[in-house]
């Protein structure tokens, strides 16, 4: 039997107990919101890293009116903001523990949604962006990107965009040496132009490329994997990822996981020069 994810009698609990539950919730490590682009389109998936399960964050119209005002600001005890993902995004209709249809167990059950509304907690949640042509492309409509041209200019011109309030940001890097994708200079320049415009930013996680079709699967499925390896945001330190990645020399086990972190460290050094010292920049791997 599947454990229920919603407690409908919560409003009937004594105020003191509700306050304690809200405090516990706000002290959790939050949700990781994945916005992933692939050749199959854009995908949204959320993972509750506190309990290591799929999280239901998509808002229905009823929930939106009950907890948020017209400007997306929370009402009452509800501390999560309402954010909007533009364009078409595929989302799972079941608790399919995957970031896109590429790695989904039930890809036929992913459905296209237009202009998703999602609850997002700026203090705790992590925004994970994995774009094809740019780290930030999943945030904007394709038509707007074609008109705007350069994405740094587009982000700079949207000072009211909810994205500038994000405190914890994870960016999927392209595979080292891939000629058709941005190199270190291009990507570092784009990040240097955009991230300083995010005044609330506290953490930047540079996520090394991991082949979604890797024979060995995500790190959390490796036989050598232990949860103690993960950091406070449930990312795998890049040194652990490289050292513990299963041997790819065996027949039939080839993958394109990036086991060279030199380029990622170059981008990290560039960001550390352009961002305030209070912003932490870390090179990691995603275990999911």
N, C-alpha and C positions, 0 to 999 in steps of 0.2 A: 504494500500500500504506500502511495506517495504521501510524504509529509506535507500538510497544508502550509502555504506560504503567506496566508492572510488570516489575521485574527479579527473577526468581524465585531466581537464584543469589546474591543479595546476602549471605545468611547464610554462604556459603562463602568470602567474601573475607577477606583478612587483617584482624585487628582494627584495625591502624593505618589501612588504607584505608577501612574502614567508618566509623571515627571522623571522617576527613576529609570523607567524603560527608555524614555527619550534620551536621557543622559548616557545610558549604556550604548544606545544606537549611535549617538554622535561621537562617542569615544572609540567606535570601531574604526577599522582601517578603510572602510568605504567600498565603493564600487569601481571597477575598471571598465570604462566605456570604450569599446572598440569600434572605430569607424574604419572599415577596410575596403579598399578598392582592388578589384581584380578584373580579369578579362570578362568575367561574368556580371560585372556591375558593382554597385556599392552595397555594403552589408553593415548592419549594426548588431552588436551582441554585447551583453553586459555580464560581468562575472563578479560575484560577491567574494572577494578574496579572504574575508574573515571566515567563511564557512566553505569556501572552495566549490561553489555551485553557481549555476546559471541564476541570474537575478532578473526579476520582472520590474523594469523601470519605465516601460512605455505607458503613457497616460491616456486614459479614455477621456472623452469629453466631460463626463460626469465628475471625474476626479479633478480635472483641470479647473472647473468652475468652483468646486468645493474648497480647494486649497490654495489657489493662486488668483491674484487679481488680473486685470487686463494687461498690465505691464510685465507679467511673469513673476511678480514678487510674492513670496509666501505669506499666508495668513496664519495667525495664531501660533500654535506650537510647531507647525510644519516648517522645518528649517531648510528644506531642499528647494532650489530654484527650479523653474520650468524653462527648459531650453528647447529650441526648434532646430531639427536637422532638415535642411532644405533638399529638394529634389527627391528622386526615387531611391529608397533603401530597402533591401531585402532583410527581413527579420524572420526568426524561427517561430513557428506556432507551437512548438513543443520545447521541452527542456533539453535541447540539443546542445551539448557542451562543445561548441565550435565557434570560431570567429567569422566564418563565411561558409558558403556552400561548397567551397573547395575541399574543406576538411570535415564537413558535416556528415553525420551518420544517416540523417534523413533529409537530404537536399530537396526532395520533392515536396516537403512540408514547409519550406521557406516561402514566404509570401512578400510581394512588393507593397510597400507602404509609401504614401506620398506625404511629405512634410510631417515627419514624426515629431511628436512632443514627448519629451523625456524628462524625468526628474533628475536633477544633478546637484550634488552638494559640493560647493566650491572648496570648502575647508578640508574635506576628506577624500573626495573622489579623484580618480586619475582619468584624464582624457588621453586615449591611445589612438594616434593617427597613423594610418598606413596608406599613403597615396601612391598612385602609379607614376605620375609625372611630377608631383610635388608632395611634400609632407602635409601641406595644408589644403590640398585640393578637395578632400572629402567634406570640407566645411561649406563650400560654395557651389552654386548651381553651375552646370556646364556652360549654359548660355552666358551667364555673367562672367565666367572666366574667359570666354572667347572675346568678349567685348573689352574686358579690363586689361588683358595682355599679361603683364607681370603680376604674379600673386603678391609679392611684397607691397606693391602699390594698391592692390585690392584690399589687403588687410589694413594697411595704413589709412585707407579711406573709410573704414567701417569702425570708427572709435566706439560706437554704441553696440557693436557685436558682442554677444555674451562670451565669446571665446577669450576676450582680453581679460576677463575676470578669473580665468583658470589659474589655479595655484600649483597643480601637479600635472605635468605634461610628459607623455611618452611619445617618441617619434621613431617609427620604423625606418631604419636606414636601408639603402639599396645594397645589393650584393657588391662586394669589392671587385673592381675591374670590369663591371658590366658596361660595355660601350654605349648602350642605348639609354642609359639612365644617368642622372646627374652625378658628376664626379665630386670629389672633396671640395674643390673650389666653389662650384656652383651651389652645392647644398649648404656649405658653411656660410656663403654669402647671403643666401636666402634666409637662413636662421638668424644671422647677425642683423638682418634688416627687419625681421618680424618680432623676435622674442623681446628685444628691449622695449617694445610697445605694450608689453603685458606687465603692468605695474604690480600685480598681485603675485607674480610667479615666484615659487619657492623651490621647486624641483624640476629638473629636466632629465629624463631618462632617454639616452640614446640606445635604441634597441638594435643589436646587430641582426643581420638578415638570417632567418631560419627558413629553410625550404619547407613549404607546407606539405609537400609530398615526400618528405624524408622517410626513408624506409623504416627508421627507428621510431618515428612518431615524435610528439613533443617531449621535452625533457621530463615532464612529470610522469611519463610512462616508461622511462628508462629503468632498467633493473638496478642501476647504481644510484638512482635519485633518492634523496632524503630531504624532507621538508626543512630540516635544519640548515640546508644550504641557502635557502632563500633569505632575502633582505626584508626590511620592515614593510615593503610594499609588494611582497611576494614576487619580486624579480630575482632572476638567477644571476649572480655576478659573472661577468664575461669570462673571467679566468676559470671558473668552475665549468662553464659551458664548454669552453675549448678543451680543457683537460679531461673532461668526463664524457665528451661526445663519443659514442661507440665507434669502433674502427670501421672506416668506410672502404677498406681495401678488399673486403670479402665480395665474392661474385654476387651480383644482384642487390647490393646494398648501397649503390652510388647515390649521393645526394648533393645538393648545391648549398648546404648550410655554410655560412661565412665563418671560417675558423681562423681568420686573420683580423685582428682588431686594430691594426695600425691606422687604417683610414678613419675609423670611428674615434680613435684617440686624437687624431689631427683635428677633427671637427670639435671635439671636446675642448682642446686647447684654444681654438679660435673663439668658442663661446665664452670661455672663462675670461678672455680679454675684453669681450664686449658687454658682458652681463655684470650686474653688481656682485660683490663678493658674497652677499647673503643668499644668492641662488646656487643651489647644489646641482652640479652636472655630473652624471654617472653613466658609464657604459655598461649595459646589462644585456641579458637575453630573456626572452619571454618563455616561461615554462609551460604555457597553455597552448 
